[in-house]
């Protein structure tokens, strides 16, 4: 799972809280990408962050629906 975020983004912080809560029950690898360090990511995601991608596909933007994420992870094989 990848969380696209930038420093100082309170919605990004909120998304991370949800991801951490779900990870406590349903472990998964989380990679965080700071869009402010990459011009292409910055152009792509600036107005939409946070964006969460699951297995390379964008699943959530602006907020993470915890129930939906749990449902998605229940159908995905995890290590």
mmCIF file of the N, C-alpha and C atoms, coordinates in Angstrom:
data_MODEL
# 
_entry.id   MODEL 
# 
loop_
_atom_site.group_PDB 
_atom_site.id 
_atom_site.type_symbol 
_atom_site.label_atom_id 
_atom_site.label_alt_id 
_atom_site.label_comp_id 
_atom_site.label_asym_id 
_atom_site.label_entity_id 
_atom_site.label_seq_id 
_atom_site.pdbx_PDB_ins_code 
_atom_site.Cartn_x 
_atom_site.Cartn_y 
_atom_site.Cartn_z 
_atom_site.occupancy 
_atom_site.B_iso_or_equiv 
_atom_site.pdbx_formal_charge 
_atom_site.auth_seq_id 
_atom_site.auth_comp_id 
_atom_site.auth_asym_id 
_atom_site.auth_atom_id 
_atom_site.pdbx_PDB_model_num 
ATOM 1   N N  . UNK A 1 1  ? 0.847   -1.158  0.000   1.00 0.00 ? 1  UNK A N  1 
ATOM 2   C CA . UNK A 1 1  ? 0.000   0.000   0.000   1.00 0.00 ? 1  UNK A CA 1 
ATOM 3   C C  . UNK A 1 1  ? 0.896   1.226   0.000   1.00 0.00 ? 1  UNK A C  1 
ATOM 4   N N  . UNK A 1 2  ? 0.476   2.250   -0.720  1.00 0.00 ? 2  UNK A N  1 
ATOM 5   C CA . UNK A 1 2  ? 1.254   3.481   -0.800  1.00 0.00 ? 2  UNK A CA 1 
ATOM 6   C C  . UNK A 1 2  ? 0.376   4.655   -0.390  1.00 0.00 ? 2  UNK A C  1 
ATOM 7   N N  . UNK A 1 3  ? 0.931   5.499   0.471   1.00 0.00 ? 3  UNK A N  1 
ATOM 8   C CA . UNK A 1 3  ? 0.273   6.727   0.891   1.00 0.00 ? 3  UNK A CA 1 
ATOM 9   C C  . UNK A 1 3  ? 1.040   7.889   0.279   1.00 0.00 ? 3  UNK A C  1 
ATOM 10  N N  . UNK A 1 4  ? 0.378   8.612   -0.615  1.00 0.00 ? 4  UNK A N  1 
ATOM 11  C CA . UNK A 1 4  ? 0.963   9.818   -1.201  1.00 0.00 ? 4  UNK A CA 1 
ATOM 12  C C  . UNK A 1 4  ? 0.531   10.989  -0.325  1.00 0.00 ? 4  UNK A C  1 
ATOM 13  N N  . UNK A 1 5  ? 1.518   11.737  0.169   1.00 0.00 ? 5  UNK A N  1 
ATOM 14  C CA . UNK A 1 5  ? 1.255   12.798  1.133   1.00 0.00 ? 5  UNK A CA 1 
ATOM 15  C C  . UNK A 1 5  ? 2.271   13.903  1.000   1.00 0.00 ? 5  UNK A C  1 
ATOM 16  N N  . UNK A 1 6  ? 2.113   14.938  1.803   1.00 0.00 ? 6  UNK A N  1 
ATOM 17  C CA . UNK A 1 6  ? 3.131   15.979  1.898   1.00 0.00 ? 6  UNK A CA 1 
ATOM 18  C C  . UNK A 1 6  ? 3.141   16.492  3.330   1.00 0.00 ? 6  UNK A C  1 
ATOM 19  N N  . UNK A 1 7  ? 4.250   17.066  3.764   1.00 0.00 ? 7  UNK A N  1 
ATOM 20  C CA . UNK A 1 7  ? 4.346   17.594  5.124   1.00 0.00 ? 7  UNK A CA 1 
ATOM 21  C C  . UNK A 1 7  ? 3.326   18.712  5.351   1.00 0.00 ? 7  UNK A C  1 
ATOM 22  N N  . UNK A 1 8  ? 2.789   18.760  6.561   1.00 0.00 ? 8  UNK A N  1 
ATOM 23  C CA . UNK A 1 8  ? 1.860   19.809  6.935   1.00 0.00 ? 8  UNK A CA 1 
ATOM 24  C C  . UNK A 1 8  ? 0.434   19.580  6.469   1.00 0.00 ? 8  UNK A C  1 
ATOM 25  N N  . UNK A 1 9  ? 0.152   18.440  5.907   1.00 0.00 ? 9  UNK A N  1 
ATOM 26  C CA . UNK A 1 9  ? -1.186  18.114  5.404   1.00 0.00 ? 9  UNK A CA 1 
ATOM 27  C C  . UNK A 1 9  ? -1.963  17.379  6.495   1.00 0.00 ? 9  UNK A C  1 
ATOM 28  N N  . UNK A 1 10 ? -2.944  18.058  7.094   1.00 0.00 ? 10 UNK A N  1 
ATOM 29  C CA . UNK A 1 10 ? -3.688  17.423  8.184   1.00 0.00 ? 10 UNK A CA 1 
ATOM 30  C C  . UNK A 1 10 ? -4.546  16.259  7.695   1.00 0.00 ? 10 UNK A C  1 
ATOM 31  N N  . UNK A 1 11 ? -5.045  16.321  6.465   1.00 0.00 ? 11 UNK A N  1 
ATOM 32  C CA . UNK A 1 11 ? -5.793  15.184  5.928   1.00 0.00 ? 11 UNK A CA 1 
ATOM 33  C C  . UNK A 1 11 ? -4.882  13.969  5.748   1.00 0.00 ? 11 UNK A C  1 
ATOM 34  N N  . UNK A 1 12 ? -3.629  14.222  5.396   1.00 0.00 ? 12 UNK A N  1 
ATOM 35  C CA . UNK A 1 12 ? -2.646  13.139  5.261   1.00 0.00 ? 12 UNK A CA 1 
ATOM 36  C C  . UNK A 1 12 ? -2.393  12.487  6.619   1.00 0.00 ? 12 UNK A C  1 
ATOM 37  N N  . UNK A 1 13 ? -2.278  13.321  7.642   1.00 0.00 ? 13 UNK A N  1 
ATOM 38  C CA . UNK A 1 13 ? -2.094  12.797  8.998   1.00 0.00 ? 13 UNK A CA 1 
ATOM 39  C C  . UNK A 1 13 ? -3.293  11.958  9.415   1.00 0.00 ? 13 UNK A C  1 
ATOM 40  N N  . UNK A 1 14 ? -4.494  12.428  9.095   1.00 0.00 ? 14 UNK A N  1 
ATOM 41  C CA . UNK A 1 14 ? -5.708  11.672  9.417   1.00 0.00 ? 14 UNK A CA 1 
ATOM 42  C C  . UNK A 1 14 ? -5.722  10.330  8.698   1.00 0.00 ? 14 UNK A C  1 
ATOM 43  N N  . UNK A 1 15 ? -5.327  10.328  7.434   1.00 0.00 ? 15 UNK A N  1 
ATOM 44  C CA . UNK A 1 15 ? -5.282  9.074   6.671   1.00 0.00 ? 15 UNK A CA 1 
ATOM 45  C C  . UNK A 1 15 ? -4.297  8.106   7.294   1.00 0.00 ? 15 UNK A C  1 
ATOM 46  N N  . UNK A 1 16 ? -3.156  8.606   7.727   1.00 0.00 ? 16 UNK A N  1 
ATOM 47  C CA . UNK A 1 16 ? -2.140  7.742   8.348   1.00 0.00 ? 16 UNK A CA 1 
ATOM 48  C C  . UNK A 1 16 ? -2.681  7.105   9.625   1.00 0.00 ? 16 UNK A C  1 
ATOM 49  N N  . UNK A 1 17 ? -3.458  7.844   10.403  1.00 0.00 ? 17 UNK A N  1 
ATOM 50  C CA . UNK A 1 17 ? -4.059  7.295   11.621  1.00 0.00 ? 17 UNK A CA 1 
ATOM 51  C C  . UNK A 1 17 ? -4.977  6.116   11.271  1.00 0.00 ? 17 UNK A C  1 
ATOM 52  N N  . UNK A 1 18 ? -5.794  6.286   10.240  1.00 0.00 ? 18 UNK A N  1 
ATOM 53  C CA . UNK A 1 18 ? -6.691  5.206   9.817   1.00 0.00 ? 18 UNK A CA 1 
ATOM 54  C C  . UNK A 1 18 ? -5.878  4.012   9.326   1.00 0.00 ? 18 UNK A C  1 
ATOM 55  N N  . UNK A 1 19 ? -4.862  4.260   8.509   1.00 0.00 ? 19 UNK A N  1 
ATOM 56  C CA . UNK A 1 19 ? -4.032  3.165   8.001   1.00 0.00 ? 19 UNK A CA 1 
ATOM 57  C C  . UNK A 1 19 ? -3.348  2.418   9.137   1.00 0.00 ? 19 UNK A C  1 
ATOM 58  N N  . UNK A 1 20 ? -2.828  3.143   10.114  1.00 0.00 ? 20 UNK A N  1 
ATOM 59  C CA . UNK A 1 20 ? -2.172  2.494   11.252  1.00 0.00 ? 20 UNK A CA 1 
ATOM 60  C C  . UNK A 1 20 ? -3.159  1.654   12.060  1.00 0.00 ? 20 UNK A C  1 
ATOM 61  N N  . UNK A 1 21 ? -4.369  2.158   12.231  1.00 0.00 ? 21 UNK A N  1 
ATOM 62  C CA . UNK A 1 21 ? -5.387  1.415   12.983  1.00 0.00 ? 21 UNK A CA 1 
ATOM 63  C C  . UNK A 1 21 ? -5.724  0.109   12.252  1.00 0.00 ? 21 UNK A C  1 
ATOM 64  N N  . UNK A 1 22 ? -5.889  0.178   10.946  1.00 0.00 ? 22 UNK A N  1 
ATOM 65  C CA . UNK A 1 22 ? -6.202  -1.020  10.166  1.00 0.00 ? 22 UNK A CA 1 
ATOM 66  C C  . UNK A 1 22 ? -5.010  -1.971  10.167  1.00 0.00 ? 22 UNK A C  1 
ATOM 67  N N  . UNK A 1 23 ? -3.800  -1.432  10.048  1.00 0.00 ? 23 UNK A N  1 
ATOM 68  C CA . UNK A 1 23 ? -2.584  -2.273  10.055  1.00 0.00 ? 23 UNK A CA 1 
ATOM 69  C C  . UNK A 1 23 ? -2.431  -3.055  11.343  1.00 0.00 ? 23 UNK A C  1 
ATOM 70  N N  . UNK A 1 24 ? -2.929  -2.525  12.445  1.00 0.00 ? 24 UNK A N  1 
ATOM 71  C CA . UNK A 1 24 ? -2.832  -3.228  13.731  1.00 0.00 ? 24 UNK A CA 1 
ATOM 72  C C  . UNK A 1 24 ? -3.611  -4.542  13.687  1.00 0.00 ? 24 UNK A C  1 
ATOM 73  N N  . UNK A 1 25 ? -4.692  -4.586  12.907  1.00 0.00 ? 25 UNK A N  1 
ATOM 74  C CA . UNK A 1 25 ? -5.524  -5.789  12.801  1.00 0.00 ? 25 UNK A CA 1 
ATOM 75  C C  . UNK A 1 25 ? -5.218  -6.618  11.564  1.00 0.00 ? 25 UNK A C  1 
ATOM 76  N N  . UNK A 1 26 ? -4.895  -5.932  10.483  1.00 0.00 ? 26 UNK A N  1 
ATOM 77  C CA . UNK A 1 26 ? -4.665  -6.590  9.193   1.00 0.00 ? 26 UNK A CA 1 
ATOM 78  C C  . UNK A 1 26 ? -3.327  -6.103  8.644   1.00 0.00 ? 26 UNK A C  1 
ATOM 79  N N  . UNK A 1 27 ? -2.228  -6.724  9.065   1.00 0.00 ? 27 UNK A N  1 
ATOM 80  C CA . UNK A 1 27 ? -0.899  -6.228  8.687   1.00 0.00 ? 27 UNK A CA 1 
ATOM 81  C C  . UNK A 1 27 ? -0.701  -6.125  7.171   1.00 0.00 ? 27 UNK A C  1 
ATOM 82  N N  . UNK A 1 28 ? -0.081  -5.034  6.771   1.00 0.00 ? 28 UNK A N  1 
ATOM 83  C CA . UNK A 1 28 ? 0.295   -4.820  5.380   1.00 0.00 ? 28 UNK A CA 1 
ATOM 84  C C  . UNK A 1 28 ? 1.496   -3.882  5.358   1.00 0.00 ? 28 UNK A C  1 
ATOM 85  N N  . UNK A 1 29 ? 2.231   -3.937  4.262   1.00 0.00 ? 29 UNK A N  1 
ATOM 86  C CA . UNK A 1 29 ? 3.376   -3.043  4.088   1.00 0.00 ? 29 UNK A CA 1 
ATOM 87  C C  . UNK A 1 29 ? 2.854   -1.684  3.631   1.00 0.00 ? 29 UNK A C  1 
ATOM 88  N N  . UNK A 1 30 ? 3.368   -0.631  4.252   1.00 0.00 ? 30 UNK A N  1 
ATOM 89  C CA . UNK A 1 30 ? 2.969   0.722   3.895   1.00 0.00 ? 30 UNK A CA 1 
ATOM 90  C C  . UNK A 1 30 ? 4.199   1.504   3.463   1.00 0.00 ? 30 UNK A C  1 
ATOM 91  N N  . UNK A 1 31 ? 4.116   2.100   2.279   1.00 0.00 ? 31 UNK A N  1 
ATOM 92  C CA . UNK A 1 31 ? 5.168   2.965   1.760   1.00 0.00 ? 31 UNK A CA 1 
ATOM 93  C C  . UNK A 1 31 ? 4.582   4.366   1.695   1.00 0.00 ? 31 UNK A C  1 
ATOM 94  N N  . UNK A 1 32 ? 5.311   5.342   2.219   1.00 0.00 ? 32 UNK A N  1 
ATOM 95  C CA . UNK A 1 32 ? 4.860   6.727   2.147   1.00 0.00 ? 32 UNK A CA 1 
ATOM 96  C C  . UNK A 1 32 ? 5.698   7.470   1.130   1.00 0.00 ? 32 UNK A C  1 
ATOM 97  N N  . UNK A 1 33 ? 5.021   8.224   0.265   1.00 0.00 ? 33 UNK A N  1 
ATOM 98  C CA . UNK A 1 33 ? 5.705   9.018   -0.754  1.00 0.00 ? 33 UNK A CA 1 
ATOM 99  C C  . UNK A 1 33 ? 5.378   10.477  -0.515  1.00 0.00 ? 33 UNK A C  1 
ATOM 100 N N  . UNK A 1 34 ? 6.403   11.284  -0.312  1.00 0.00 ? 34 UNK A N  1 
ATOM 101 C CA . UNK A 1 34 ? 6.257   12.721  -0.112  1.00 0.00 ? 34 UNK A CA 1 
ATOM 102 C C  . UNK A 1 34 ? 6.207   13.375  -1.484  1.00 0.00 ? 34 UNK A C  1 
ATOM 103 N N  . UNK A 1 35 ? 5.034   13.873  -1.870  1.00 0.00 ? 35 UNK A N  1 
ATOM 104 C CA . UNK A 1 35 ? 4.883   14.429  -3.217  1.00 0.00 ? 35 UNK A CA 1 
ATOM 105 C C  . UNK A 1 35 ? 5.680   15.715  -3.409  1.00 0.00 ? 35 UNK A C  1 
ATOM 106 N N  . UNK A 1 36 ? 6.068   16.360  -2.312  1.00 0.00 ? 36 UNK A N  1 
ATOM 107 C CA . UNK A 1 36 ? 6.829   17.608  -2.448  1.00 0.00 ? 36 UNK A CA 1 
ATOM 108 C C  . UNK A 1 36 ? 8.263   17.360  -2.910  1.00 0.00 ? 36 UNK A C  1 
ATOM 109 N N  . UNK A 1 37 ? 8.686   16.102  -2.910  1.00 0.00 ? 37 UNK A N  1 
ATOM 110 C CA . UNK A 1 37 ? 10.047  15.758  -3.329  1.00 0.00 ? 37 UNK A CA 1 
ATOM 111 C C  . UNK A 1 37 ? 10.124  15.293  -4.781  1.00 0.00 ? 37 UNK A C  1 
ATOM 112 N N  . UNK A 1 38 ? 8.990   15.243  -5.461  1.00 0.00 ? 38 UNK A N  1 
ATOM 113 C CA . UNK A 1 38 ? 8.945   14.715  -6.826  1.00 0.00 ? 38 UNK A CA 1 
ATOM 114 C C  . UNK A 1 38 ? 7.986   15.586  -7.643  1.00 0.00 ? 38 UNK A C  1 
ATOM 115 N N  . UNK A 1 39 ? 8.512   16.305  -8.626  1.00 0.00 ? 39 UNK A N  1 
ATOM 116 C CA . UNK A 1 39 ? 7.681   17.227  -9.412  1.00 0.00 ? 39 UNK A CA 1 
ATOM 117 C C  . UNK A 1 39 ? 6.499   16.534  -10.079 1.00 0.00 ? 39 UNK A C  1 
ATOM 118 N N  . UNK A 1 40 ? 6.711   15.348  -10.619 1.00 0.00 ? 40 UNK A N  1 
ATOM 119 C CA . UNK A 1 40 ? 5.625   14.645  -11.308 1.00 0.00 ? 40 UNK A CA 1 
ATOM 120 C C  . UNK A 1 40 ? 4.524   14.250  -10.326 1.00 0.00 ? 40 UNK A C  1 
ATOM 121 N N  . UNK A 1 41 ? 4.912   13.736  -9.162  1.00 0.00 ? 41 UNK A N  1 
ATOM 122 C CA . UNK A 1 41 ? 3.912   13.374  -8.153  1.00 0.00 ? 41 UNK A CA 1 
ATOM 123 C C  . UNK A 1 41 ? 3.196   14.619  -7.639  1.00 0.00 ? 41 UNK A C  1 
ATOM 124 N N  . UNK A 1 42 ? 3.942   15.695  -7.482  1.00 0.00 ? 42 UNK A N  1 
ATOM 125 C CA . UNK A 1 42 ? 3.350   16.943  -7.007  1.00 0.00 ? 42 UNK A CA 1 
ATOM 126 C C  . UNK A 1 42 ? 2.269   17.426  -7.981  1.00 0.00 ? 42 UNK A C  1 
ATOM 127 N N  . UNK A 1 43 ? 2.568   17.413  -9.272  1.00 0.00 ? 43 UNK A N  1 
ATOM 128 C CA . UNK A 1 43 ? 1.579   17.823  -10.279 1.00 0.00 ? 43 UNK A CA 1 
ATOM 129 C C  . UNK A 1 43 ? 0.371   16.879  -10.277 1.00 0.00 ? 43 UNK A C  1 
ATOM 130 N N  . UNK A 1 44 ? 0.633   15.610  -10.132 1.00 0.00 ? 44 UNK A N  1 
ATOM 131 C CA . UNK A 1 44 ? -0.442  14.614  -10.214 1.00 0.00 ? 44 UNK A CA 1 
ATOM 132 C C  . UNK A 1 44 ? -1.382  14.643  -9.015  1.00 0.00 ? 44 UNK A C  1 
ATOM 133 N N  . UNK A 1 45 ? -0.818  14.845  -7.810  1.00 0.00 ? 45 UNK A N  1 
ATOM 134 C CA . UNK A 1 45 ? -1.609  14.648  -6.599  1.00 0.00 ? 45 UNK A CA 1 
ATOM 135 C C  . UNK A 1 45 ? -1.881  15.896  -5.758  1.00 0.00 ? 45 UNK A C  1 
ATOM 136 N N  . UNK A 1 46 ? -1.341  17.034  -6.109  1.00 0.00 ? 46 UNK A N  1 
ATOM 137 C CA . UNK A 1 46 ? -1.433  18.204  -5.237  1.00 0.00 ? 46 UNK A CA 1 
ATOM 138 C C  . UNK A 1 46 ? -2.847  18.496  -4.741  1.00 0.00 ? 46 UNK A C  1 
ATOM 139 N N  . UNK A 1 47 ? -3.816  18.471  -5.621  1.00 0.00 ? 47 UNK A N  1 
ATOM 140 C CA . UNK A 1 47 ? -5.187  18.821  -5.238  1.00 0.00 ? 47 UNK A CA 1 
ATOM 141 C C  . UNK A 1 47 ? -5.968  17.655  -4.645  1.00 0.00 ? 47 UNK A C  1 
ATOM 142 N N  . UNK A 1 48 ? -5.363  16.471  -4.593  1.00 0.00 ? 48 UNK A N  1 
ATOM 143 C CA . UNK A 1 48 ? -6.113  15.276  -4.185  1.00 0.00 ? 48 UNK A CA 1 
ATOM 144 C C  . UNK A 1 48 ? -5.576  14.598  -2.932  1.00 0.00 ? 48 UNK A C  1 
ATOM 145 N N  . UNK A 1 49 ? -4.460  15.052  -2.396  1.00 0.00 ? 49 UNK A N  1 
ATOM 146 C CA . UNK A 1 49 ? -3.859  14.304  -1.299  1.00 0.00 ? 49 UNK A CA 1 
ATOM 147 C C  . UNK A 1 49 ? -4.703  14.375  -0.044  1.00 0.00 ? 49 UNK A C  1 
ATOM 148 N N  . UNK A 1 50 ? -4.620  13.353  0.776   1.00 0.00 ? 50 UNK A N  1 
ATOM 149 C CA . UNK A 1 50 ? -3.830  12.148  0.564   1.00 0.00 ? 50 UNK A CA 1 
ATOM 150 C C  . UNK A 1 50 ? -4.468  11.221  -0.479  1.00 0.00 ? 50 UNK A C  1 
ATOM 151 N N  . UNK A 1 51 ? -3.621  10.460  -1.127  1.00 0.00 ? 51 UNK A N  1 
ATOM 152 C CA . UNK A 1 51 ? -4.073  9.412   -2.033  1.00 0.00 ? 51 UNK A CA 1 
ATOM 153 C C  . UNK A 1 51 ? -3.478  8.106   -1.528  1.00 0.00 ? 51 UNK A C  1 
ATOM 154 N N  . UNK A 1 52 ? -4.312  7.083   -1.452  1.00 0.00 ? 52 UNK A N  1 
ATOM 155 C CA . UNK A 1 52 ? -3.855  5.769   -1.034  1.00 0.00 ? 52 UNK A CA 1 
ATOM 156 C C  . UNK A 1 52 ? -4.031  4.818   -2.203  1.00 0.00 ? 52 UNK A C  1 
ATOM 157 N N  . UNK A 1 53 ? -2.946  4.149   -2.559  1.00 0.00 ? 53 UNK A N  1 
ATOM 158 C CA . UNK A 1 53 ? -2.979  3.148   -3.623  1.00 0.00 ? 53 UNK A CA 1 
ATOM 159 C C  . UNK A 1 53 ? -2.809  1.768   -3.007  1.00 0.00 ? 53 UNK A C  1 
ATOM 160 N N  . UNK A 1 54 ? -3.640  0.846   -3.437  1.00 0.00 ? 54 UNK A N  1 
ATOM 161 C CA . UNK A 1 54 ? -3.582  -0.539  -2.983  1.00 0.00 ? 54 UNK A CA 1 
ATOM 162 C C  . UNK A 1 54 ? -3.169  -1.379  -4.183  1.00 0.00 ? 54 UNK A C  1 
ATOM 163 N N  . UNK A 1 55 ? -2.063  -2.073  -4.038  1.00 0.00 ? 55 UNK A N  1 
ATOM 164 C CA . UNK A 1 55 ? -1.527  -2.884  -5.142  1.00 0.00 ? 55 UNK A CA 1 
ATOM 165 C C  . UNK A 1 55 ? -1.400  -2.070  -6.420  1.00 0.00 ? 55 UNK A C  1 
ATOM 166 N N  . UNK A 1 56 ? -0.946  -0.810  -6.276  1.00 0.00 ? 56 UNK A N  1 
ATOM 167 C CA . UNK A 1 56 ? -0.672  0.036   -7.419  1.00 0.00 ? 56 UNK A CA 1 
ATOM 168 C C  . UNK A 1 56 ? -1.880  0.764   -7.989  1.00 0.00 ? 56 UNK A C  1 
ATOM 169 N N  . UNK A 1 57 ? -3.071  0.496   -7.479  1.00 0.00 ? 57 UNK A N  1 
ATOM 170 C CA . UNK A 1 57 ? -4.275  1.153   -7.977  1.00 0.00 ? 57 UNK A CA 1 
ATOM 171 C C  . UNK A 1 57 ? -4.802  2.132   -6.937  1.00 0.00 ? 57 UNK A C  1 
ATOM 172 N N  . UNK A 1 58 ? -5.094  3.351   -7.379  1.00 0.00 ? 58 UNK A N  1 
ATOM 173 C CA . UNK A 1 58 ? -5.611  4.354   -6.459  1.00 0.00 ? 58 UNK A CA 1 
ATOM 174 C C  . UNK A 1 58 ? -6.954  3.902   -5.913  1.00 0.00 ? 58 UNK A C  1 
ATOM 175 N N  . UNK A 1 59 ? -7.044  3.872   -4.590  1.00 0.00 ? 59 UNK A N  1 
ATOM 176 C CA . UNK A 1 59 ? -8.261  3.397   -3.934  1.00 0.00 ? 59 UNK A CA 1 
ATOM 177 C C  . UNK A 1 59 ? -8.992  4.512   -3.186  1.00 0.00 ? 59 UNK A C  1 
ATOM 178 N N  . UNK A 1 60 ? -8.245  5.458   -2.634  1.00 0.00 ? 60 UNK A N  1 
ATOM 179 C CA . UNK A 1 60 ? -8.851  6.533   -1.851  1.00 0.00 ? 60 UNK A CA 1 
ATOM 180 C C  . UNK A 1 60 ? -8.117  7.834   -2.126  1.00 0.00 ? 60 UNK A C  1 
ATOM 181 N N  . UNK A 1 61 ? -8.855  8.928   -2.123  1.00 0.00 ? 61 UNK A N  1 
ATOM 182 C CA . UNK A 1 61 ? -8.224  10.242  -2.111  1.00 0.00 ? 61 UNK A CA 1 
ATOM 183 C C  . UNK A 1 61 ? -9.015  11.141  -1.167  1.00 0.00 ? 61 UNK A C  1 
ATOM 184 N N  . UNK A 1 62 ? -8.318  12.082  -0.591  1.00 0.00 ? 62 UNK A N  1 
ATOM 185 C CA . UNK A 1 62 ? -8.836  13.040  0.381   1.00 0.00 ? 62 UNK A CA 1 
ATOM 186 C C  . UNK A 1 62 ? -9.129  12.423  1.745   1.00 0.00 ? 62 UNK A C  1 
ATOM 187 N N  . UNK A 1 63 ? -9.706  11.239  1.800   1.00 0.00 ? 63 UNK A N  1 
ATOM 188 C CA . UNK A 1 63 ? -9.905  10.558  3.072   1.00 0.00 ? 63 UNK A CA 1 
ATOM 189 C C  . UNK A 1 63 ? -9.933  9.057   2.821   1.00 0.00 ? 63 UNK A C  1 
ATOM 190 N N  . UNK A 1 64 ? -9.693  8.295   3.878   1.00 0.00 ? 64 UNK A N  1 
ATOM 191 C CA . UNK A 1 64 ? -9.690  6.838   3.774   1.00 0.00 ? 64 UNK A CA 1 
ATOM 192 C C  . UNK A 1 64 ? -10.932 6.311   4.478   1.00 0.00 ? 64 UNK A C  1 
ATOM 193 N N  . UNK A 1 65 ? -11.743 5.577   3.760   1.00 0.00 ? 65 UNK A N  1 
ATOM 194 C CA . UNK A 1 65 ? -12.918 4.932   4.317   1.00 0.00 ? 65 UNK A CA 1 
ATOM 195 C C  . UNK A 1 65 ? -12.449 3.639   4.988   1.00 0.00 ? 65 UNK A C  1 
ATOM 196 N N  . UNK A 1 66 ? -12.404 3.660   6.317   1.00 0.00 ? 66 UNK A N  1 
ATOM 197 C CA . UNK A 1 66 ? -11.836 2.526   7.055   1.00 0.00 ? 66 UNK A CA 1 
ATOM 198 C C  . UNK A 1 66 ? -12.589 1.228   6.782   1.00 0.00 ? 66 UNK A C  1 
ATOM 199 N N  . UNK A 1 67 ? -13.892 1.265   6.781   1.00 0.00 ? 67 UNK A N  1 
ATOM 200 C CA . UNK A 1 67 ? -14.670 0.048   6.542   1.00 0.00 ? 67 UNK A CA 1 
ATOM 201 C C  . UNK A 1 67 ? -14.393 -0.515  5.151   1.00 0.00 ? 67 UNK A C  1 
ATOM 202 N N  . UNK A 1 68 ? -14.317 0.371   4.163   1.00 0.00 ? 68 UNK A N  1 
ATOM 203 C CA . UNK A 1 68 ? -14.035 -0.074  2.792   1.00 0.00 ? 68 UNK A CA 1 
ATOM 204 C C  . UNK A 1 68 ? -12.615 -0.653  2.684   1.00 0.00 ? 68 UNK A C  1 
ATOM 205 N N  . UNK A 1 69 ? -11.663 -0.022  3.342   1.00 0.00 ? 69 UNK A N  1 
ATOM 206 C CA . UNK A 1 69 ? -10.298 -0.540  3.324   1.00 0.00 ? 69 UNK A CA 1 
ATOM 207 C C  . UNK A 1 69 ? -10.246 -1.929  3.956   1.00 0.00 ? 69 UNK A C  1 
ATOM 208 N N  . UNK A 1 70 ? -10.896 -2.091  5.079   1.00 0.00 ? 70 UNK A N  1 
ATOM 209 C CA . UNK A 1 70 ? -10.929 -3.414  5.722   1.00 0.00 ? 70 UNK A CA 1 
ATOM 210 C C  . UNK A 1 70 ? -11.567 -4.447  4.800   1.00 0.00 ? 70 UNK A C  1 
ATOM 211 N N  . UNK A 1 71 ? -12.633 -4.065  4.130   1.00 0.00 ? 71 UNK A N  1 
ATOM 212 C CA . UNK A 1 71 ? -13.286 -4.983  3.196   1.00 0.00 ? 71 UNK A CA 1 
ATOM 213 C C  . UNK A 1 71 ? -12.330 -5.353  2.062   1.00 0.00 ? 71 UNK A C  1 
ATOM 214 N N  . UNK A 1 72 ? -11.639 -4.354  1.519   1.00 0.00 ? 72 UNK A N  1 
ATOM 215 C CA . UNK A 1 72 ? -10.697 -4.603  0.429   1.00 0.00 ? 72 UNK A CA 1 
ATOM 216 C C  . UNK A 1 72 ? -9.584  -5.548  0.878   1.00 0.00 ? 72 UNK A C  1 
ATOM 217 N N  . UNK A 1 73 ? -9.056  -5.312  2.058   1.00 0.00 ? 73 UNK A N  1 
ATOM 218 C CA . UNK A 1 73 ? -7.942  -6.119  2.545   1.00 0.00 ? 73 UNK A CA 1 
ATOM 219 C C  . UNK A 1 73 ? -8.370  -7.549  2.862   1.00 0.00 ? 73 UNK A C  1 
ATOM 220 N N  . UNK A 1 74 ? -9.631  -7.717  3.175   1.00 0.00 ? 74 UNK A N  1 
ATOM 221 C CA . UNK A 1 74 ? -10.141 -9.059  3.431   1.00 0.00 ? 74 UNK A CA 1 
ATOM 222 C C  . UNK A 1 74 ? -10.141 -9.922  2.189   1.00 0.00 ? 74 UNK A C  1 
ATOM 223 N N  . UNK A 1 75 ? -10.109 -9.267  1.022   1.00 0.00 ? 75 UNK A N  1 
ATOM 224 C CA . UNK A 1 75 ? -10.113 -10.002 -0.258  1.00 0.00 ? 75 UNK A CA 1 
ATOM 225 C C  . UNK A 1 75 ? -8.728  -10.095 -0.892  1.00 0.00 ? 75 UNK A C  1 
ATOM 226 N N  . UNK A 1 76 ? -7.719  -9.483  -0.262  1.00 0.00 ? 76 UNK A N  1 
ATOM 227 C CA . UNK A 1 76 ? -6.376  -9.440  -0.832  1.00 0.00 ? 76 UNK A CA 1 
ATOM 228 C C  . UNK A 1 76 ? -5.472  -10.381 -0.051  1.00 0.00 ? 76 UNK A C  1 
ATOM 229 N N  . UNK A 1 77 ? -4.679  -11.184 -0.768  1.00 0.00 ? 77 UNK A N  1 
ATOM 230 C CA . UNK A 1 77 ? -3.697  -12.031 -0.088  1.00 0.00 ? 77 UNK A CA 1 
ATOM 231 C C  . UNK A 1 77 ? -2.594  -11.157 0.459   1.00 0.00 ? 77 UNK A C  1 
ATOM 232 N N  . UNK A 1 78 ? -2.298  -11.328 1.731   1.00 0.00 ? 78 UNK A N  1 
ATOM 233 C CA . UNK A 1 78 ? -1.253  -10.543 2.392   1.00 0.00 ? 78 UNK A CA 1 
ATOM 234 C C  . UNK A 1 78 ? -0.169  -11.482 2.901   1.00 0.00 ? 78 UNK A C  1 
ATOM 235 N N  . UNK A 1 79 ? 1.055   -10.957 3.013   1.00 0.00 ? 79 UNK A N  1 
ATOM 236 C CA . UNK A 1 79 ? 2.135   -11.795 3.559   1.00 0.00 ? 79 UNK A CA 1 
ATOM 237 C C  . UNK A 1 79 ? 1.914   -12.120 5.017   1.00 0.00 ? 79 UNK A C  1 
# 
